[in-house]
Amino acid sequence: MDLFLQQLVNGLTVGSIYSLVALGLTLVFGILHVPNFAHGAFYMIGAYITLLVMTALGMNYWIAIIISIVSVGLLSIVFERLVFSRIDAKDPLAMMIAAIGILFFLESAALYLWGSQYQRMITPYGDTVQFLGITVTYQRILVIVAAVILMILLHLFLTKTMTGSAIVAMSQNRKGAFLVGINANKVAMLTFAIAGGLAAAAASLSAPINLVFPSMGNLVIMKAFVIIIIGGMGSIPGAIIGGYILGITESLGGTYISADYKDVIAFALLVIILTMKPNGLFGKGVH
């Protein structure tokens, strides 16, 4: 029982990271209707910025995270303006190629600036706490709590503010949103900023548990694509629930089946769910 609870907590930790990354991917997909492969690179850049601010500037972990969120949010806006906004929205292939190009560019830039070696981020929450017979680091608890807070804040923003409602409206009907006076450019910029900020937050929270390296976003973004397909393309509840389902399934499967098959479990789960529900758990549309 103790082993099960231990892996359940680990699964919730991983699922929290997956959900945050998938949320950003879902928001951008709702606007562009194209999978943003560059999202994994924004995740990686977020971790490096937090690490750089902490080590080179000697700033507090939380201040470093805030700087990372703002920086990656602004970087996302830059690429949205310079690249995505200049491509015909009716050409999804061009959008996809552009996203892959940004991914390679940012990974190459990280490789040039910081090298290929794995780096560890020191956290002030590395101590452990024991409860219910299991041992958990404060960092893992922080990941779960912070992720839930960010999800609640995003939900309130999308449902309780005019700007959030504009994002939802544009994702549901781009032409209709334009006809009622919604500024498509501003909505797209804000959506990319939010998505980039969520990716940076996820990376900054998970980096002390894992490691920081140029290709760290590749596997995470693959899992995020699996999650948004499982949850339903463009569904925010689907991204959240799908992230936790995948995180817990991987953790328990890696323990009770084999750690060698942990990454395969994600794609097996994808096949199983789509066999039963071809449109995903929550269908389509940002809601």
Secondary structure by P-SEA (a helix, b strand, c coil): caaaaaaaaaaaaaaaaaaaaaaaaaaaaaaccccccaaaaaaaaaaaaaaaaaacccccaaaaaaaaaaaaaaaaaaaaaacccccccccaaaaaaaaaaaaaaaaaaaaaacccbbbbbbbcccbbbbcccccccaaaaaaaaaaaaaaaaaaaaacccaaaaaaaaaaacaaaaaaacccaaaaaaaaaaaaaaaaaaaaaaaccccccccccaaaaaaaaaaaaaaaccccaaaaaaaaaaaaaaaaaaaaccccccccaaaaaaaaaaaaaccccccccccc
